[in-house]
Amino acid sequence: MTRFAIAVPGVLAMSCGLACAQLALPGAAAPTPPGAPVDAPAARKSEKSTADFASGAAAVVGRPLRLNGNQGRLLFSGRGKVLRIDKFSLPGEVISDPSRKCLIDIVGEAPIETKSLGRPDGLERYEAEIPACLFSFDLLDGAVLVPAQNAACVFKAADCQASPSGLWGPEEANLEGDAKSIERRRALAETAAAGFLRTLEARLKGRPEAADVAREQSDFAARRDDVCRDYEKEAAHGYCASRMAQSRAALLRARIDALERRPAAQD
């Protein structure tokens, strides 16, 4: 196997079967020293008993997350509304040879700060301002959902392009034996979402917005399938589908709340 290294300011690209690259940023986390202990998964959260499916930063802090449960690495730290990225590895493909895979490690002297964007769609949303890869993400229970990007993140010096889009969650090994609990959470979310949808449809009856809600509802299943089809062993545990159901319930609840905040004259 031919090995090579390309050194440019802030970037080191190296071929190692799976092509690797490292991007150093001011304000990003330093790489873990060899032999350092691996972060232990946080204790499993208790079952939700309410219809509020919006999670805060505590739901992801200290939990190693992987794209589709099997690629890259995303690790957060923080407290309250403050959320920082301690580790971020982004899988992608080699620009000059798309048949080959690459991995970008984004590292630095300190954690990457993120910016809170509130709850525009019912979930806590944050934005990470990373050079060549600005993206936002929504917080779920033990996972983050990155919406589809308009364009890939391109790291020309490393000959690698990648996209953070998708569900970043736990590895399949951490979900073994939890399928029943995951299914209960999904059922709770889907029941709540169905109730929220009925309420929303009743409130919007006869209004132009009703058509938008109907179209959005019909598109949800396809979007869920697009996000979840590549999640590691999804058919065995249904983790991704359960988190997508939670995101749907949170979104519909937010739509109802927005209607209730409207001045009476607009109703």
DRENGULUM-284347 format. One record per residue (C-alpha): residue number from 1; x, y, z. Coordinates in Angstrom, 1 decimal. Each point is the difference from the previous one (the first is absolute). Layout:
<rs>
r resi = NUM u = X v = Y w = Z
...
</rs>
This chain:
<rs>
r resi = 1 u = 0.0 v = 0.0 w = 0.0
r resi = 2 u = 1.4 v = 3.4 w = -0.9
r resi = 3 u = 0.1 v = 2.4 w = 2.9
r resi = 4 u = 0.2 v = 3.8 w = -0.4
r resi = 5 u = -0.2 v = 3.1 w = 2.1
r resi = 6 u = -0.9 v = 3.5 w = -1.1
r resi = 7 u = 0.9 v = 2.8 w = 2.4
r resi = 8 u = -1.6 v = 3.5 w = -0.4
r resi = 9 u = -0.9 v = 2.6 w = 2.6
r resi = 10 u = -2.4 v = -1.6 w = 2.4
r resi = 11 u = -0.6 v = -3.2 w = -2.0
r resi = 12 u = 1.8 v = -3.3 w = -0.1
r resi = 13 u = -1.4 v = -2.6 w = -2.5
r resi = 14 u = 1.2 v = -3.6 w = 0.2
r resi = 15 u = -1.0 v = -3.2 w = -1.9
r resi = 16 u = -0.5 v = -3.0 w = 2.2
r resi = 17 u = -2.3 v = -2.3 w = -1.9
r resi = 18 u = -2.9 v = 2.2 w = 1.2
r resi = 19 u = 1.5 v = 3.4 w = -1.0
r resi = 20 u = 0.4 v = 2.2 w = 3.1
r resi = 21 u = 0.4 v = 3.7 w = 0.5
r resi = 22 u = 0.3 v = 2.3 w = 3.0
r resi = 23 u = -1.2 v = 3.6 w = 0.0
r resi = 24 u = 1.3 v = 2.2 w = 2.8
r resi = 25 u = -2.1 v = 2.9 w = 1.1
r resi = 26 u = 0.3 v = 2.8 w = 2.5
r resi = 27 u = -2.4 v = -0.9 w = 2.8
r resi = 28 u = -0.4 v = -3.6 w = -0.9
r resi = 29 u = 0.7 v = -3.0 w = 2.3
r resi = 30 u = 3.5 v = -1.5 w = 0.1
r resi = 31 u = 0.2 v = -3.7 w = -1.1
r resi = 32 u = -0.2 v = -2.6 w = 2.7
r resi = 33 u = 3.6 v = -1.3 w = 0.9
r resi = 34 u = 0.7 v = -3.6 w = -0.8
r resi = 35 u = -1.0 v = -2.3 w = 2.8
r resi = 36 u = -2.5 v = 2.5 w = 1.5
r resi = 37 u = -3.2 v = -1.6 w = 1.4
r resi = 38 u = -3.0 v = -0.1 w = -2.3
r resi = 39 u = -3.0 v = 2.0 w = 1.2
r resi = 40 u = -2.5 v = -2.3 w = 1.7
r resi = 41 u = -3.6 v = 0.3 w = -1.3
r resi = 42 u = -2.2 v = 2.0 w = 2.3
r resi = 43 u = -2.6 v = -1.8 w = 2.1
r resi = 44 u = -3.2 v = -0.8 w = -1.9
r resi = 45 u = -2.7 v = 2.7 w = 0.5
r resi = 46 u = -3.3 v = -1.0 w = 1.5
r resi = 47 u = -3.0 v = -0.4 w = -2.1
r resi = 48 u = -1.8 v = 3.2 w = -0.9
r resi = 49 u = -3.4 v = 0.3 w = 1.5
r resi = 50 u = -1.1 v = 3.3 w = -1.5
r resi = 51 u = -0.7 v = 1.3 w = -3.6
r resi = 52 u = 3.0 v = 2.3 w = 0.0
r resi = 53 u = 2.6 v = -1.6 w = -2.2
r resi = 54 u = 2.4 v = 3.0 w = -0.2
r resi = 55 u = 3.3 v = -0.9 w = 1.6
r resi = 56 u = 2.7 v = 2.3 w = 1.4
r resi = 57 u = 3.8 v = -0.1 w = -0.2
r resi = 58 u = 0.1 v = -2.4 w = 2.9
r resi = 59 u = -1.5 v = -2.7 w = -2.2
r resi = 60 u = 3.2 v = -0.2 w = -2.2
r resi = 61 u = 2.8 v = 1.3 w = 2.2
r resi = 62 u = 2.6 v = -2.7 w = 0.7
r resi = 63 u = -1.6 v = -2.5 w = -2.4
r resi = 64 u = 2.2 v = -1.0 w = -3.0
r resi = 65 u = -2.2 v = 0.3 w = -3.1
r resi = 66 u = 0.6 v = -1.5 w = -3.4
r resi = 67 u = -1.6 v = 0.8 w = -3.4
r resi = 68 u = -2.5 v = -2.8 w = -0.7
r resi = 69 u = 1.4 v = -1.6 w = 3.2
r resi = 70 u = 3.2 v = -1.2 w = -1.8
r resi = 71 u = 1.9 v = 2.9 w = -1.6
r resi = 72 u = 2.0 v = 2.9 w = 1.3
r resi = 73 u = -0.1 v = 1.3 w = 3.5
r resi = 74 u = -1.7 v = 2.9 w = 1.8
r resi = 75 u = 0.4 v = 0.7 w = 3.7
r resi = 76 u = -1.5 v = 3.0 w = 1.8
r resi = 77 u = 0.7 v = 1.7 w = 3.4
r resi = 78 u = -1.8 v = 2.8 w = 1.6
r resi = 79 u = -2.7 v = 1.0 w = 2.5
r resi = 80 u = -3.4 v = 1.7 w = -0.3
r resi = 81 u = -0.2 v = 1.7 w = -3.3
r resi = 82 u = 3.7 v = -0.1 w = -0.6
r resi = 83 u = 1.1 v = -2.8 w = -2.3
r resi = 84 u = 3.5 v = -0.6 w = -1.3
r resi = 85 u = 1.4 v = -2.6 w = -2.4
r resi = 86 u = 2.9 v = -1.8 w = 1.5
r resi = 87 u = 0.6 v = -2.5 w = -2.8
r resi = 88 u = -1.2 v = 0.0 w = -3.6
r resi = 89 u = 1.0 v = -2.5 w = -2.7
r resi = 90 u = -1.9 v = 0.3 w = -3.3
r resi = 91 u = -0.1 v = -2.9 w = -2.5
r resi = 92 u = 0.0 v = 0.8 w = -3.7
r resi = 93 u = 1.4 v = -0.9 w = -3.4
r resi = 94 u = 3.2 v = 0.8 w = -1.8
r resi = 95 u = -0.6 v = 2.8 w = -2.5
r resi = 96 u = 2.4 v = -1.3 w = -2.6
r resi = 97 u = -1.2 v = -3.6 w = 0.4
r resi = 98 u = -3.6 v = -0.2 w = 1.4
r resi = 99 u = 0.3 v = -3.8 w = 0.3
r resi = 100 u = 2.3 v = 0.5 w = 3.0
r resi = 101 u = -1.1 v = 1.2 w = 3.4
r resi = 102 u = 1.6 v = 2.7 w = 2.1
r resi = 103 u = -0.3 v = 1.2 w = 3.6
r resi = 104 u = 0.5 v = 3.6 w = 1.2
r resi = 105 u = 1.1 v = 0.5 w = 3.6
r resi = 106 u = -0.8 v = 3.5 w = 1.1
r resi = 107 u = 2.2 v = 0.8 w = 3.0
r resi = 108 u = 1.6 v = 2.9 w = 1.8
r resi = 109 u = 1.1 v = 1.4 w = 3.4
r resi = 110 u = -3.5 v = 0.5 w = 1.5
r resi = 111 u = -3.5 v = -1.3 w = -0.6
r resi = 112 u = -2.0 v = 1.5 w = -2.9
r resi = 113 u = -2.7 v = 2.4 w = 1.2
r resi = 114 u = -3.5 v = -0.3 w = -1.4
r resi = 115 u = -2.7 v = 2.6 w = -0.2
r resi = 116 u = -3.6 v = -0.6 w = 1.3
r resi = 117 u = -2.6 v = 0.8 w = -2.6
r resi = 118 u = -3.0 v = -0.6 w = 2.2
r resi = 119 u = -2.8 v = -2.5 w = -0.9
r resi = 120 u = -1.2 v = 1.0 w = -3.5
r resi = 121 u = -1.5 v = -3.4 w = -0.6
r resi = 122 u = -0.7 v = -1.2 w = 3.5
r resi = 123 u = 3.5 v = -1.4 w = 0.7
r resi = 124 u = 3.0 v = 1.8 w = 1.4
r resi = 125 u = 2.1 v = 1.1 w = -3.0
r resi = 126 u = 3.7 v = 0.9 w = 0.0
r resi = 127 u = 2.4 v = 1.1 w = -2.6
r resi = 128 u = 3.7 v = -0.9 w = -0.3
r resi = 129 u = 2.1 v = 2.5 w = -1.9
r resi = 130 u = 2.8 v = -2.2 w = -1.3
r resi = 131 u = 2.0 v = 1.3 w = -3.0
r resi = 132 u = -1.1 v = -1.8 w = -3.2
r resi = 133 u = -2.8 v = -1.7 w = 1.9
r resi = 134 u = -2.5 v = 2.3 w = 1.6
r resi = 135 u = -3.0 v = -2.1 w = 1.1
r resi = 136 u = -2.9 v = 0.0 w = 2.5
r resi = 137 u = -1.5 v = -2.9 w = 1.9
r resi = 138 u = -3.0 v = -0.8 w = 2.2
r resi = 139 u = 0.2 v = -1.7 w = 3.4
r resi = 140 u = -1.9 v = -3.2 w = 0.6
r resi = 141 u = 0.1 v = -2.5 w = 2.9
r resi = 142 u = 3.6 v = -1.3 w = -0.2
r resi = 143 u = 0.5 v = 1.0 w = -3.6
r resi = 144 u = 0.3 v = 3.0 w = -2.4
r resi = 145 u = -1.7 v = 0.4 w = -3.3
r resi = 146 u = 1.8 v = 2.0 w = -2.7
r resi = 147 u = -2.3 v = 1.1 w = -2.9
r resi = 148 u = 0.9 v = -0.6 w = -3.6
r resi = 149 u = 2.7 v = 2.4 w = -1.2
r resi = 150 u = -0.2 v = 2.1 w = -3.2
r resi = 151 u = 3.6 v = -1.0 w = -0.8
r resi = 152 u = 2.7 v = -2.3 w = 1.4
r resi = 153 u = 2.8 v = 1.3 w = 2.3
r resi = 154 u = 3.0 v = 0.1 w = -2.3
r resi = 155 u = 3.5 v = -0.3 w = 1.5
r resi = 156 u = 2.1 v = 0.6 w = -3.2
r resi = 157 u = 3.4 v = -0.3 w = 1.7
r resi = 158 u = -0.9 v = -3.4 w = 1.3
r resi = 159 u = -1.7 v = -1.1 w = -3.3
r resi = 160 u = -3.1 v = -0.9 w = 2.0
r resi = 161 u = -3.6 v = 1.1 w = 0.0
r resi = 162 u = -2.7 v = -1.0 w = 2.5
r resi = 163 u = -3.4 v = 0.8 w = 1.4
r resi = 164 u = -1.1 v = -0.1 w = 3.7
r resi = 165 u = -3.6 v = -0.5 w = -1.0
r resi = 166 u = -1.9 v = -2.8 w = 1.7
r resi = 167 u = -0.6 v = -1.4 w = 3.5
r resi = 168 u = 3.0 v = -0.1 w = 2.3
r resi = 169 u = -0.7 v = -2.6 w = 2.7
r resi = 170 u = 1.4 v = -2.8 w = 2.1
r resi = 171 u = 1.7 v = -3.1 w = -1.5
r resi = 172 u = -2.1 v = -3.1 w = -0.5
r resi = 173 u = 1.8 v = -1.8 w = 2.7
r resi = 174 u = -1.3 v = 2.6 w = 2.5
r resi = 175 u = -3.6 v = -0.7 w = -1.1
r resi = 176 u = 0.1 v = -3.8 w = 0.3
r resi = 177 u = -2.8 v = -1.2 w = 2.2
r resi = 178 u = -1.7 v = 3.4 w = 0.0
r resi = 179 u = -2.4 v = -0.6 w = -2.9
r resi = 180 u = -3.1 v = -0.3 w = 2.1
r resi = 181 u = 0.7 v = 3.2 w = 1.9
r resi = 182 u = 0.8 v = 1.8 w = -3.3
r resi = 183 u = -3.3 v = -1.3 w = -1.5
r resi = 184 u = -1.9 v = 1.3 w = 3.1
r resi = 185 u = 1.5 v = 3.5 w = -0.5
r resi = 186 u = -0.8 v = 0.0 w = -3.6
r resi = 187 u = -3.6 v = -1.0 w = 0.7
r resi = 188 u = -0.3 v = 2.7 w = 2.5
r resi = 189 u = 1.3 v = 2.6 w = -2.4
r resi = 190 u = -2.2 v = -1.2 w = -2.9
r resi = 191 u = -3.1 v = 0.0 w = 2.2
r resi = 192 u = 0.8 v = 3.6 w = 1.1
r resi = 193 u = 0.7 v = 1.1 w = -3.6
r resi = 194 u = -3.3 v = -1.4 w = -1.2
r resi = 195 u = -1.8 v = 1.9 w = 2.7
r resi = 196 u = 1.9 v = 3.2 w = -0.8
r resi = 197 u = -0.8 v = -0.5 w = -3.7
r resi = 198 u = -3.7 v = -0.3 w = 0.7
r resi = 199 u = 0.1 v = 3.2 w = 2.1
r resi = 200 u = 1.9 v = 1.9 w = -2.6
r resi = 201 u = -2.3 v = -1.1 w = -2.8
r resi = 202 u = -3.0 v = 1.1 w = 2.0
r resi = 203 u = 1.5 v = 3.4 w = 0.7
r resi = 204 u = 1.0 v = 0.5 w = -3.7
r resi = 205 u = -3.2 v = -1.3 w = -1.6
r resi = 206 u = -0.9 v = 2.2 w = -2.9
r resi = 207 u = 3.3 v = 1.8 w = 0.0
r resi = 208 u = 2.7 v = -0.1 w = -2.7
r resi = 209 u = 2.5 v = -1.3 w = 2.6
r resi = 210 u = -2.0 v = -3.2 w = 0.3
r resi = 211 u = 1.4 v = -1.1 w = -3.4
r resi = 212 u = 3.5 v = 0.6 w = 1.1
r resi = 213 u = -0.5 v = -2.2 w = 3.1
r resi = 214 u = -1.5 v = -2.8 w = -2.1
r resi = 215 u = 2.9 v = 0.1 w = -2.4
r resi = 216 u = 2.5 v = 0.1 w = 2.8
r resi = 217 u = -1.7 v = -3.0 w = 1.6
r resi = 218 u = 0.1 v = -2.1 w = -3.2
r resi = 219 u = 3.7 v = 0.9 w = -0.5
r resi = 220 u = 1.0 v = -1.1 w = 3.5
r resi = 221 u = 0.1 v = -3.7 w = -0.6
r resi = 222 u = 2.2 v = 0.4 w = -3.0
r resi = 223 u = 2.3 v = 2.3 w = 1.9
r resi = 224 u = 0.2 v = -2.4 w = 2.9
r resi = 225 u = 0.9 v = -2.9 w = -2.4
r resi = 226 u = 2.7 v = 2.2 w = -1.7
r resi = 227 u = 1.6 v = 0.8 w = 3.4
r resi = 228 u = -0.3 v = -3.4 w = 1.5
r resi = 229 u = 0.7 v = -2.4 w = -2.9
r resi = 230 u = 3.8 v = -0.1 w = 0.7
r resi = 231 u = -0.1 v = 0.0 w = 3.8
r resi = 232 u = 1.9 v = -3.0 w = 1.3
r resi = 233 u = -2.3 v = -3.0 w = 0.5
r resi = 234 u = -3.1 v = 2.3 w = 0.1
r resi = 235 u = -2.3 v = -3.0 w = -0.7
r resi = 236 u = 1.2 v = -1.6 w = 3.2
r resi = 237 u = -0.6 v = 2.9 w = 2.4
r resi = 238 u = -1.9 v = 2.8 w = -1.8
r resi = 239 u = 2.0 v = 2.7 w = 1.8
r resi = 240 u = 0.1 v = 2.5 w = -2.9
r resi = 241 u = -3.7 v = -0.3 w = -0.7
r resi = 242 u = -0.8 v = 0.6 w = 3.7
r resi = 243 u = 2.0 v = 3.2 w = 0.0
r resi = 244 u = -1.6 v = 1.1 w = -3.2
r resi = 245 u = -3.4 v = -0.5 w = 1.6
r resi = 246 u = 1.1 v = 2.1 w = 2.9
r resi = 247 u = 1.1 v = 2.8 w = -2.4
r resi = 248 u = -3.4 v = -0.2 w = -1.7
r resi = 249 u = -1.9 v = 0.3 w = 3.3
r resi = 250 u = 2.2 v = 3.0 w = 1.1
r resi = 251 u = -0.6 v = 1.7 w = -3.4
r resi = 252 u = -3.8 v = -0.4 w = 0.2
r resi = 253 u = -0.1 v = 1.2 w = 3.6
r resi = 254 u = 2.0 v = 3.1 w = -1.1
r resi = 255 u = -2.5 v = 0.7 w = -2.8
r resi = 256 u = -2.9 v = -0.1 w = 2.5
r resi = 257 u = 1.9 v = 2.2 w = 2.4
r resi = 258 u = 0.6 v = 2.5 w = -2.8
r resi = 259 u = -3.7 v = 0.2 w = -0.8
r resi = 260 u = -0.8 v = 0.5 w = 3.6
r resi = 261 u = 2.4 v = 3.0 w = 0.2
r resi = 262 u = -1.7 v = 1.7 w = -2.9
r resi = 263 u = -2.1 v = 3.1 w = 0.8
r resi = 264 u = -3.7 v = -0.7 w = 0.0
r resi = 265 u = -0.5 v = 2.2 w = -3.0
r resi = 266 u = 2.1 v = -2.4 w = -2.1
r resi = 267 u = -2.2 v = -2.9 w = 0.9
</rs>
